[in-house]
Amino acid sequence: MRYADGSDARLGDRVELWEGSHGRVVCSLDTNEFGESFPRERWSHLRSGVLVQADAAGLLHYKHPDETLKLLAREQGAR
C-alpha cells in the first residue's frame, strides 16, 4: 500500500489517520513486515494492506489507502 505521496507504507511508520488522530503501522502485508506483537501466522489471512494501531481508535486494517492517511515519520532504520 502507498500513501498519497507515493511512498510505501512500512512497518513502524508513524501516521496521521485523520486530523488529530495518530497511529503506528504494526503490520504491512504488502511488504511482508510483521511487528513483534502481530505475527505473520495470525494476520497473513488479511492478504493486503496495513494494520495501524491507532492511539484513540484501536487496531485498524487499511486494505486501500485513505486520502486522509499521511506518513508523519519513518521508523529509524526502515528502508
PDB file of N, CA, C and O in Angstrom, chain B, residues numbered from 101:
ATOM      1  N   MET B 101       0.831  -1.166   0.000  1.00  0.00           N
ATOM      2  CA  MET B 101       0.000   0.000   0.000  1.00  0.00           C
ATOM      3  C   MET B 101       0.884   1.240   0.000  1.00  0.00           C
ATOM      4  O   MET B 101       1.950   1.262   0.616  1.00  0.00           O
ATOM      5  N   ARG B 102       0.435   2.246  -0.684  1.00  0.00           N
ATOM      6  CA  ARG B 102       1.183   3.507  -0.751  1.00  0.00           C
ATOM      7  C   ARG B 102       0.360   4.647  -0.159  1.00  0.00           C
ATOM      8  O   ARG B 102      -0.869   4.661  -0.227  1.00  0.00           O
ATOM      9  N   TYR B 103       1.083   5.599   0.423  1.00  0.00           N
ATOM     10  CA  TYR B 103       0.437   6.816   0.901  1.00  0.00           C
ATOM     11  C   TYR B 103       0.124   7.704  -0.299  1.00  0.00           C
ATOM     12  O   TYR B 103       0.574   7.428  -1.411  1.00  0.00           O
ATOM     13  N   ALA B 104      -0.631   8.747  -0.081  1.00  0.00           N
ATOM     14  CA  ALA B 104      -0.998   9.679  -1.147  1.00  0.00           C
ATOM     15  C   ALA B 104       0.235  10.288  -1.816  1.00  0.00           C
ATOM     16  O   ALA B 104       0.182  10.642  -2.994  1.00  0.00           O
ATOM     17  N   ASP B 105       1.355  10.418  -1.074  1.00  0.00           N
ATOM     18  CA  ASP B 105       2.576  10.988  -1.656  1.00  0.00           C
ATOM     19  C   ASP B 105       3.369   9.976  -2.484  1.00  0.00           C
ATOM     20  O   ASP B 105       4.410  10.318  -3.045  1.00  0.00           O
ATOM     21  N   GLY B 106       2.881   8.722  -2.566  1.00  0.00           N
ATOM     22  CA  GLY B 106       3.527   7.695  -3.378  1.00  0.00           C
ATOM     23  C   GLY B 106       4.491   6.788  -2.650  1.00  0.00           C
ATOM     24  O   GLY B 106       4.943   5.795  -3.219  1.00  0.00           O
ATOM     25  N   SER B 107       4.823   7.099  -1.403  1.00  0.00           N
ATOM     26  CA  SER B 107       5.766   6.257  -0.662  1.00  0.00           C
ATOM     27  C   SER B 107       5.050   5.033  -0.093  1.00  0.00           C
ATOM     28  O   SER B 107       3.875   5.095   0.270  1.00  0.00           O
ATOM     29  N   ASP B 108       5.788   3.916  -0.023  1.00  0.00           N
ATOM     30  CA  ASP B 108       5.243   2.673   0.515  1.00  0.00           C
ATOM     31  C   ASP B 108       4.988   2.790   2.008  1.00  0.00           C
ATOM     32  O   ASP B 108       5.771   3.407   2.729  1.00  0.00           O
ATOM     33  N   ALA B 109       3.899   2.201   2.469  1.00  0.00           N
ATOM     34  CA  ALA B 109       3.641   2.095   3.904  1.00  0.00           C
ATOM     35  C   ALA B 109       4.519   0.974   4.445  1.00  0.00           C
ATOM     36  O   ALA B 109       4.543  -0.126   3.892  1.00  0.00           O
ATOM     37  N   ARG B 110       5.246   1.259   5.536  1.00  0.00           N
ATOM     38  CA  ARG B 110       6.202   0.306   6.094  1.00  0.00           C
ATOM     39  C   ARG B 110       5.966   0.115   7.582  1.00  0.00           C
ATOM     40  O   ARG B 110       5.407   0.978   8.259  1.00  0.00           O
ATOM     41  N   LEU B 111       6.402  -1.030   8.072  1.00  0.00           N
ATOM     42  CA  LEU B 111       6.332  -1.332   9.489  1.00  0.00           C
ATOM     43  C   LEU B 111       7.005  -0.222  10.289  1.00  0.00           C
ATOM     44  O   LEU B 111       8.113   0.204   9.963  1.00  0.00           O
ATOM     45  N   GLY B 112       6.332   0.242  11.332  1.00  0.00           N
ATOM     46  CA  GLY B 112       6.901   1.255  12.215  1.00  0.00           C
ATOM     47  C   GLY B 112       6.572   2.684  11.833  1.00  0.00           C
ATOM     48  O   GLY B 112       6.849   3.601  12.606  1.00  0.00           O
ATOM     49  N   ASP B 113       5.990   2.903  10.662  1.00  0.00           N
ATOM     50  CA  ASP B 113       5.648   4.265  10.254  1.00  0.00           C
ATOM     51  C   ASP B 113       4.696   4.901  11.258  1.00  0.00           C
ATOM     52  O   ASP B 113       3.728   4.279  11.695  1.00  0.00           O
ATOM     53  N   ARG B 114       4.979   6.127  11.612  1.00  0.00           N
ATOM     54  CA  ARG B 114       4.067   6.930  12.428  1.00  0.00           C
ATOM     55  C   ARG B 114       3.177   7.674  11.441  1.00  0.00           C
ATOM     56  O   ARG B 114       3.679   8.335  10.531  1.00  0.00           O
ATOM     57  N   VAL B 115       1.861   7.575  11.609  1.00  0.00           N
ATOM     58  CA  VAL B 115       0.924   8.125  10.637  1.00  0.00           C
ATOM     59  C   VAL B 115      -0.147   8.977  11.300  1.00  0.00           C
ATOM     60  O   VAL B 115      -0.443   8.844  12.488  1.00  0.00           O
ATOM     61  N   GLU B 116      -0.717   9.863  10.479  1.00  0.00           N
ATOM     62  CA  GLU B 116      -1.921  10.581  10.864  1.00  0.00           C
ATOM     63  C   GLU B 116      -3.061   9.919  10.115  1.00  0.00           C
ATOM     64  O   GLU B 116      -3.022   9.823   8.889  1.00  0.00           O
ATOM     65  N   LEU B 117      -4.078   9.460  10.836  1.00  0.00           N
ATOM     66  CA  LEU B 117      -5.211   8.774  10.240  1.00  0.00           C
ATOM     67  C   LEU B 117      -6.237   9.780   9.728  1.00  0.00           C
ATOM     68  O   LEU B 117      -6.772   9.634   8.629  1.00  0.00           O
ATOM     69  N   TRP B 118      -6.497  10.772  10.514  1.00  0.00           N
ATOM     70  CA  TRP B 118      -7.320  11.925  10.178  1.00  0.00           C
ATOM     71  C   TRP B 118      -6.904  12.998  11.158  1.00  0.00           C
ATOM     72  O   TRP B 118      -6.162  12.720  12.100  1.00  0.00           O
ATOM     73  N   GLU B 119      -7.358  14.198  10.958  1.00  0.00           N
ATOM     74  CA  GLU B 119      -6.909  15.304  11.787  1.00  0.00           C
ATOM     75  C   GLU B 119      -7.092  14.996  13.271  1.00  0.00           C
ATOM     76  O   GLU B 119      -8.198  14.725  13.738  1.00  0.00           O
ATOM     77  N   GLY B 120      -5.978  15.045  13.997  1.00  0.00           N
ATOM     78  CA  GLY B 120      -5.996  14.818  15.428  1.00  0.00           C
ATOM     79  C   GLY B 120      -5.889  13.361  15.862  1.00  0.00           C
ATOM     80  O   GLY B 120      -5.846  13.080  17.060  1.00  0.00           O
ATOM     81  N   SER B 121      -5.846  12.429  14.910  1.00  0.00           N
ATOM     82  CA  SER B 121      -5.746  11.005  15.239  1.00  0.00           C
ATOM     83  C   SER B 121      -4.475  10.425  14.637  1.00  0.00           C
ATOM     84  O   SER B 121      -4.242  10.527  13.433  1.00  0.00           O
ATOM     85  N   HIS B 122      -3.651   9.815  15.492  1.00  0.00           N
ATOM     86  CA  HIS B 122      -2.366   9.282  15.063  1.00  0.00           C
ATOM     87  C   HIS B 122      -2.255   7.801  15.397  1.00  0.00           C
ATOM     88  O   HIS B 122      -2.997   7.275  16.227  1.00  0.00           O
ATOM     89  N   GLY B 123      -1.317   7.146  14.737  1.00  0.00           N
ATOM     90  CA  GLY B 123      -1.082   5.742  14.996  1.00  0.00           C
ATOM     91  C   GLY B 123       0.238   5.285  14.423  1.00  0.00           C
ATOM     92  O   GLY B 123       1.018   6.088  13.910  1.00  0.00           O
ATOM     93  N   ARG B 124       0.487   3.985  14.514  1.00  0.00           N
ATOM     94  CA  ARG B 124       1.726   3.392  14.016  1.00  0.00           C
ATOM     95  C   ARG B 124       1.374   2.143  13.212  1.00  0.00           C
ATOM     96  O   ARG B 124       0.512   1.357  13.604  1.00  0.00           O
ATOM     97  N   VAL B 125       2.063   1.976  12.073  1.00  0.00           N
ATOM     98  CA  VAL B 125       1.884   0.768  11.266  1.00  0.00           C
ATOM     99  C   VAL B 125       2.549  -0.384  12.018  1.00  0.00           C
ATOM    100  O   VAL B 125       3.751  -0.355  12.282  1.00  0.00           O
ATOM    101  N   VAL B 126       1.752  -1.397  12.359  1.00  0.00           N
ATOM    102  CA  VAL B 126       2.268  -2.534  13.125  1.00  0.00           C
ATOM    103  C   VAL B 126       2.402  -3.784  12.264  1.00  0.00           C
ATOM    104  O   VAL B 126       2.938  -4.800  12.706  1.00  0.00           O
ATOM    105  N   CYS B 127       1.907  -3.699  11.028  1.00  0.00           N
ATOM    106  CA  CYS B 127       1.983  -4.821  10.103  1.00  0.00           C
ATOM    107  C   CYS B 127       1.766  -4.289   8.695  1.00  0.00           C
ATOM    108  O   CYS B 127       0.796  -3.572   8.449  1.00  0.00           O
ATOM    109  N   SER B 128       2.649  -4.626   7.772  1.00  0.00           N
ATOM    110  CA  SER B 128       2.456  -4.286   6.367  1.00  0.00           C
ATOM    111  C   SER B 128       2.442  -5.587   5.578  1.00  0.00           C
ATOM    112  O   SER B 128       3.484  -6.187   5.313  1.00  0.00           O
ATOM    113  N   LEU B 129       1.252  -6.001   5.215  1.00  0.00           N
ATOM    114  CA  LEU B 129       1.107  -7.250   4.468  1.00  0.00           C
ATOM    115  C   LEU B 129       1.746  -7.136   3.088  1.00  0.00           C
ATOM    116  O   LEU B 129       2.291  -8.113   2.576  1.00  0.00           O
ATOM    117  N   ASP B 130       1.684  -5.957   2.486  1.00  0.00           N
ATOM    118  CA  ASP B 130       2.215  -5.761   1.142  1.00  0.00           C
ATOM    119  C   ASP B 130       3.736  -5.865   1.077  1.00  0.00           C
ATOM    120  O   ASP B 130       4.290  -6.262   0.053  1.00  0.00           O
ATOM    121  N   THR B 131       4.410  -5.508   2.170  1.00  0.00           N
ATOM    122  CA  THR B 131       5.871  -5.608   2.200  1.00  0.00           C
ATOM    123  C   THR B 131       6.333  -6.788   3.054  1.00  0.00           C
ATOM    124  O   THR B 131       7.529  -6.962   3.290  1.00  0.00           O
ATOM    125  N   ASN B 132       5.365  -7.605   3.519  1.00  0.00           N
ATOM    126  CA  ASN B 132       5.656  -8.797   4.305  1.00  0.00           C
ATOM    127  C   ASN B 132       6.406  -8.466   5.599  1.00  0.00           C
ATOM    128  O   ASN B 132       7.346  -9.164   5.980  1.00  0.00           O
ATOM    129  N   GLU B 133       5.972  -7.382   6.273  1.00  0.00           N
ATOM    130  CA  GLU B 133       6.584  -6.952   7.529  1.00  0.00           C
ATOM    131  C   GLU B 133       5.553  -7.070   8.647  1.00  0.00           C
ATOM    132  O   GLU B 133       4.450  -6.533   8.548  1.00  0.00           O
ATOM    133  N   PHE B 134       5.923  -7.773   9.703  1.00  0.00           N
ATOM    134  CA  PHE B 134       5.019  -8.017  10.814  1.00  0.00           C
ATOM    135  C   PHE B 134       5.700  -7.621  12.115  1.00  0.00           C
ATOM    136  O   PHE B 134       6.827  -8.036  12.384  1.00  0.00           O
ATOM    137  N   GLY B 135       5.019  -6.823  12.915  1.00  0.00           N
ATOM    138  CA  GLY B 135       5.552  -6.412  14.202  1.00  0.00           C
ATOM    139  C   GLY B 135       5.628  -7.580  15.167  1.00  0.00           C
ATOM    140  O   GLY B 135       4.965  -8.600  14.975  1.00  0.00           O
ATOM    141  N   GLU B 136       6.420  -7.434  16.181  1.00  0.00           N
ATOM    142  CA  GLU B 136       6.636  -8.496  17.164  1.00  0.00           C
ATOM    143  C   GLU B 136       5.327  -8.982  17.787  1.00  0.00           C
ATOM    144  O   GLU B 136       5.164 -10.179  18.023  1.00  0.00           O
ATOM    145  N   SER B 137       4.410  -8.082  18.051  1.00  0.00           N
ATOM    146  CA  SER B 137       3.127  -8.443  18.657  1.00  0.00           C
ATOM    147  C   SER B 137       2.056  -8.816  17.632  1.00  0.00           C
ATOM    148  O   SER B 137       0.919  -9.117  17.995  1.00  0.00           O
ATOM    149  N   PHE B 138       2.428  -8.794  16.346  1.00  0.00           N
ATOM    150  CA  PHE B 138       1.485  -9.079  15.261  1.00  0.00           C
ATOM    151  C   PHE B 138       2.105 -10.100  14.309  1.00  0.00           C
ATOM    152  O   PHE B 138       2.505  -9.750  13.198  1.00  0.00           O
ATOM    153  N   PRO B 139       2.186 -11.361  14.739  1.00  0.00           N
ATOM    154  CA  PRO B 139       2.888 -12.382  13.956  1.00  0.00           C
ATOM    155  C   PRO B 139       2.183 -12.720  12.637  1.00  0.00           C
ATOM    156  O   PRO B 139       0.958 -12.675  12.529  1.00  0.00           O
ATOM    157  N   ARG B 140       2.991 -13.054  11.661  1.00  0.00           N
ATOM    158  CA  ARG B 140       2.523 -13.437  10.321  1.00  0.00           C
ATOM    159  C   ARG B 140       1.433 -14.507  10.401  1.00  0.00           C
ATOM    160  O   ARG B 140       0.428 -14.429   9.694  1.00  0.00           O
ATOM    161  N   GLU B 141       1.632 -15.496  11.256  1.00  0.00           N
ATOM    162  CA  GLU B 141       0.697 -16.616  11.362  1.00  0.00           C
ATOM    163  C   GLU B 141      -0.715 -16.165  11.734  1.00  0.00           C
ATOM    164  O   GLU B 141      -1.697 -16.808  11.362  1.00  0.00           O
ATOM    165  N   ARG B 142      -0.807 -15.078  12.456  1.00  0.00           N
ATOM    166  CA  ARG B 142      -2.125 -14.609  12.910  1.00  0.00           C
ATOM    167  C   ARG B 142      -2.775 -13.627  11.951  1.00  0.00           C
ATOM    168  O   ARG B 142      -4.002 -13.542  11.901  1.00  0.00           O
ATOM    169  N   TRP B 143      -1.977 -12.879  11.183  1.00  0.00           N
ATOM    170  CA  TRP B 143      -2.523 -11.771  10.407  1.00  0.00           C
ATOM    171  C   TRP B 143      -2.410 -11.921   8.893  1.00  0.00           C
ATOM    172  O   TRP B 143      -3.009 -11.126   8.169  1.00  0.00           O
ATOM    173  N   SER B 144      -1.674 -12.898   8.384  1.00  0.00           N
ATOM    174  CA  SER B 144      -1.477 -13.018   6.934  1.00  0.00           C
ATOM    175  C   SER B 144      -2.760 -13.334   6.168  1.00  0.00           C
ATOM    176  O   SER B 144      -2.811 -13.141   4.953  1.00  0.00           O
ATOM    177  N   HIS B 145      -3.798 -13.817   6.855  1.00  0.00           N
ATOM    178  CA  HIS B 145      -5.071 -14.089   6.186  1.00  0.00           C
ATOM    179  C   HIS B 145      -5.698 -12.819   5.593  1.00  0.00           C
ATOM    180  O   HIS B 145      -6.558 -12.907   4.716  1.00  0.00           O
ATOM    181  N   LEU B 146      -5.276 -11.648   6.063  1.00  0.00           N
ATOM    182  CA  LEU B 146      -5.805 -10.395   5.528  1.00  0.00           C
ATOM    183  C   LEU B 146      -5.306 -10.115   4.110  1.00  0.00           C
ATOM    184  O   LEU B 146      -5.943  -9.379   3.357  1.00  0.00           O
ATOM    185  N   ARG B 147      -4.170 -10.702   3.754  1.00  0.00           N
ATOM    186  CA  ARG B 147      -3.584 -10.706   2.417  1.00  0.00           C
ATOM    187  C   ARG B 147      -2.980  -9.398   1.920  1.00  0.00           C
ATOM    188  O   ARG B 147      -1.927  -9.439   1.284  1.00  0.00           O
ATOM    189  N   SER B 148      -3.582  -8.247   2.172  1.00  0.00           N
ATOM    190  CA  SER B 148      -3.010  -6.999   1.659  1.00  0.00           C
ATOM    191  C   SER B 148      -3.320  -5.842   2.593  1.00  0.00           C
ATOM    192  O   SER B 148      -4.177  -5.941   3.472  1.00  0.00           O
ATOM    193  N   GLY B 149      -2.607  -4.748   2.386  1.00  0.00           N
ATOM    194  CA  GLY B 149      -2.816  -3.547   3.175  1.00  0.00           C
ATOM    195  C   GLY B 149      -1.907  -3.477   4.383  1.00  0.00           C
ATOM    196  O   GLY B 149      -0.857  -4.116   4.437  1.00  0.00           O
ATOM    197  N   VAL B 150      -2.340  -2.679   5.360  1.00  0.00           N
ATOM    198  CA  VAL B 150      -1.574  -2.487   6.591  1.00  0.00           C
ATOM    199  C   VAL B 150      -2.502  -2.542   7.797  1.00  0.00           C
ATOM    200  O   VAL B 150      -3.701  -2.283   7.692  1.00  0.00           O
ATOM    201  N   LEU B 151      -1.925  -2.882   8.937  1.00  0.00           N
ATOM    202  CA  LEU B 151      -2.615  -2.751  10.217  1.00  0.00           C
ATOM    203  C   LEU B 151      -2.002  -1.555  10.928  1.00  0.00           C
ATOM    204  O   LEU B 151      -0.781  -1.433  11.023  1.00  0.00           O
ATOM    205  N   VAL B 152      -2.855  -0.683  11.422  1.00  0.00           N
ATOM    206  CA  VAL B 152      -2.411   0.501  12.146  1.00  0.00           C
ATOM    207  C   VAL B 152      -2.974   0.447  13.553  1.00  0.00           C
ATOM    208  O   VAL B 152      -4.180   0.293  13.745  1.00  0.00           O
ATOM    209  N   GLN B 153      -2.090   0.575  14.537  1.00  0.00           N
ATOM    210  CA  GLN B 153      -2.518   0.688  15.923  1.00  0.00           C
ATOM    211  C   GLN B 153      -2.725   2.168  16.187  1.00  0.00           C
ATOM    212  O   GLN B 153      -1.766   2.922  16.355  1.00  0.00           O
ATOM    213  N   ALA B 154      -3.988   2.576  16.222  1.00  0.00           N
ATOM    214  CA  ALA B 154      -4.329   3.993  16.404  1.00  0.00           C
ATOM    215  C   ALA B 154      -4.355   4.328  17.888  1.00  0.00           C
ATOM    216  O   ALA B 154      -4.814   3.530  18.705  1.00  0.00           O
ATOM    217  N   ASP B 155      -3.861   5.509  18.230  1.00  0.00           N
ATOM    218  CA  ASP B 155      -3.800   5.930  19.623  1.00  0.00           C
ATOM    219  C   ASP B 155      -5.181   5.916  20.267  1.00  0.00           C
ATOM    220  O   ASP B 155      -5.315   5.467  21.406  1.00  0.00           O
ATOM    221  N   ALA B 156      -6.202   6.390  19.578  1.00  0.00           N
ATOM    222  CA  ALA B 156      -7.528   6.506  20.169  1.00  0.00           C
ATOM    223  C   ALA B 156      -8.537   5.484  19.636  1.00  0.00           C
ATOM    224  O   ALA B 156      -9.523   5.182  20.308  1.00  0.00           O
ATOM    225  N   ALA B 157      -8.300   4.955  18.440  1.00  0.00           N
ATOM    226  CA  ALA B 157      -9.312   4.107  17.785  1.00  0.00           C
ATOM    227  C   ALA B 157      -9.014   2.611  17.848  1.00  0.00           C
ATOM    228  O   ALA B 157      -9.857   1.808  17.449  1.00  0.00           O
ATOM    229  N   GLY B 158      -7.851   2.218  18.334  1.00  0.00           N
ATOM    230  CA  GLY B 158      -7.501   0.800  18.381  1.00  0.00           C
ATOM    231  C   GLY B 158      -6.875   0.319  17.083  1.00  0.00           C
ATOM    232  O   GLY B 158      -6.268   1.102  16.353  1.00  0.00           O
ATOM    233  N   LEU B 159      -7.020  -0.957  16.798  1.00  0.00           N
ATOM    234  CA  LEU B 159      -6.389  -1.582  15.640  1.00  0.00           C
ATOM    235  C   LEU B 159      -7.284  -1.440  14.411  1.00  0.00           C
ATOM    236  O   LEU B 159      -8.457  -1.813  14.437  1.00  0.00           O
ATOM    237  N   LEU B 160      -6.713  -0.892  13.333  1.00  0.00           N
ATOM    238  CA  LEU B 160      -7.451  -0.673  12.091  1.00  0.00           C
ATOM    239  C   LEU B 160      -6.741  -1.349  10.933  1.00  0.00           C
ATOM    240  O   LEU B 160      -5.511  -1.342  10.868  1.00  0.00           O
ATOM    241  N   HIS B 161      -7.507  -1.934  10.015  1.00  0.00           N
ATOM    242  CA  HIS B 161      -6.955  -2.541   8.807  1.00  0.00           C
ATOM    243  C   HIS B 161      -7.292  -1.641   7.630  1.00  0.00           C
ATOM    244  O   HIS B 161      -8.460  -1.368   7.353  1.00  0.00           O
ATOM    245  N   TYR B 162      -6.255  -1.186   6.943  1.00  0.00           N
ATOM    246  CA  TYR B 162      -6.422  -0.404   5.718  1.00  0.00           C
ATOM    247  C   TYR B 162      -6.017  -1.295   4.559  1.00  0.00           C
ATOM    248  O   TYR B 162      -4.838  -1.609   4.393  1.00  0.00           O
ATOM    249  N   LYS B 163      -6.987  -1.702   3.761  1.00  0.00           N
ATOM    250  CA  LYS B 163      -6.684  -2.506   2.590  1.00  0.00           C
ATOM    251  C   LYS B 163      -6.243  -1.605   1.435  1.00  0.00           C
ATOM    252  O   LYS B 163      -5.395  -1.975   0.624  1.00  0.00           O
ATOM    253  N   HIS B 164      -6.834  -0.429   1.385  1.00  0.00           N
ATOM    254  CA  HIS B 164      -6.513   0.582   0.378  1.00  0.00           C
ATOM    255  C   HIS B 164      -6.220   1.884   1.121  1.00  0.00           C
ATOM    256  O   HIS B 164      -6.783   2.130   2.187  1.00  0.00           O
ATOM    257  N   PRO B 165      -5.355   2.705   0.572  1.00  0.00           N
ATOM    258  CA  PRO B 165      -5.041   3.956   1.258  1.00  0.00           C
ATOM    259  C   PRO B 165      -6.248   4.881   1.320  1.00  0.00           C
ATOM    260  O   PRO B 165      -7.032   4.964   0.375  1.00  0.00           O
ATOM    261  N   ASP B 166      -6.378   5.547   2.401  1.00  0.00           N
ATOM    262  CA  ASP B 166      -7.398   6.557   2.594  1.00  0.00           C
ATOM    263  C   ASP B 166      -6.730   7.908   2.319  1.00  0.00           C
ATOM    264  O   ASP B 166      -5.568   8.103   2.677  1.00  0.00           O
ATOM    265  N   GLU B 167      -7.441   8.832   1.696  1.00  0.00           N
ATOM    266  CA  GLU B 167      -6.828  10.126   1.361  1.00  0.00           C
ATOM    267  C   GLU B 167      -6.389  10.903   2.590  1.00  0.00           C
ATOM    268  O   GLU B 167      -5.563  11.809   2.479  1.00  0.00           O
ATOM    269  N   THR B 168      -6.923  10.567   3.760  1.00  0.00           N
ATOM    270  CA  THR B 168      -6.516  11.277   4.977  1.00  0.00           C
ATOM    271  C   THR B 168      -5.313  10.629   5.662  1.00  0.00           C
ATOM    272  O   THR B 168      -4.733  11.227   6.568  1.00  0.00           O
ATOM    273  N   LEU B 169      -4.928   9.423   5.250  1.00  0.00           N
ATOM    274  CA  LEU B 169      -3.800   8.713   5.862  1.00  0.00           C
ATOM    275  C   LEU B 169      -2.480   9.309   5.371  1.00  0.00           C
ATOM    276  O   LEU B 169      -2.172   9.269   4.180  1.00  0.00           O
ATOM    277  N   LYS B 170      -1.702   9.866   6.314  1.00  0.00           N
ATOM    278  CA  LYS B 170      -0.456  10.544   5.954  1.00  0.00           C
ATOM    279  C   LYS B 170       0.715  10.016   6.759  1.00  0.00           C
ATOM    280  O   LYS B 170       0.595   9.767   7.959  1.00  0.00           O
ATOM    281  N   LEU B 171       1.835   9.850   6.101  1.00  0.00           N
ATOM    282  CA  LEU B 171       3.079   9.477   6.769  1.00  0.00           C
ATOM    283  C   LEU B 171       3.611  10.688   7.526  1.00  0.00           C
ATOM    284  O   LEU B 171       3.807  11.756   6.946  1.00  0.00           O
ATOM    285  N   LEU B 172       3.842  10.515   8.827  1.00  0.00           N
ATOM    286  CA  LEU B 172       4.423  11.578   9.644  1.00  0.00           C
ATOM    287  C   LEU B 172       5.917  11.358   9.853  1.00  0.00           C
ATOM    288  O   LEU B 172       6.711  12.296   9.777  1.00  0.00           O
ATOM    289  N   ALA B 173       6.289  10.107  10.118  1.00  0.00           N
ATOM    290  CA  ALA B 173       7.700   9.789  10.375  1.00  0.00           C
ATOM    291  C   ALA B 173       7.950   8.324  10.077  1.00  0.00           C
ATOM    292  O   ALA B 173       7.118   7.464  10.366  1.00  0.00           O
ATOM    293  N   ARG B 174       9.100   8.058   9.499  1.00  0.00           N
ATOM    294  CA  ARG B 174       9.539   6.696   9.201  1.00  0.00           C
ATOM    295  C   ARG B 174      10.376   6.226  10.378  1.00  0.00           C
ATOM    296  O   ARG B 174      11.220   6.968  10.882  1.00  0.00           O
ATOM    297  N   GLU B 175      10.142   4.988  10.818  1.00  0.00           N
ATOM    298  CA  GLU B 175      10.943   4.436  11.912  1.00  0.00           C
ATOM    299  C   GLU B 175      12.400   4.433  11.501  1.00  0.00           C
ATOM    300  O   GLU B 175      12.729   4.042  10.381  1.00  0.00           O
ATOM    301  N   GLN B 176      13.266   4.858  12.384  1.00  0.00           N
ATOM    302  CA  GLN B 176      14.694   4.913  12.098  1.00  0.00           C
ATOM    303  C   GLN B 176      15.190   3.508  11.748  1.00  0.00           C
ATOM    304  O   GLN B 176      14.903   2.547  12.462  1.00  0.00           O
ATOM    305  N   GLY B 177      15.917   3.397  10.670  1.00  0.00           N
ATOM    306  CA  GLY B 177      16.457   2.126  10.239  1.00  0.00           C
ATOM    307  C   GLY B 177      15.581   1.437   9.206  1.00  0.00           C
ATOM    308  O   GLY B 177      16.009   0.460   8.592  1.00  0.00           O
ATOM    309  N   ALA B 178      14.353   1.929   9.000  1.00  0.00           N
ATOM    310  CA  ALA B 178      13.476   1.331   7.979  1.00  0.00           C
ATOM    311  C   ALA B 178      13.910   1.801   6.605  1.00  0.00           C
ATOM    312  O   ALA B 178      14.459   2.891   6.439  1.00  0.00           O
ATOM    313  N   ARG B 179      13.647   0.945   5.619  1.00  0.00           N
ATOM    314  CA  ARG B 179      14.026   1.286   4.243  1.00  0.00           C
ATOM    315  C   ARG B 179      13.150   2.361   3.669  1.00  0.00           C
ATOM    316  O   ARG B 179      13.338   2.763   2.520  1.00  0.00           O
TER     317      ARG B 179
END
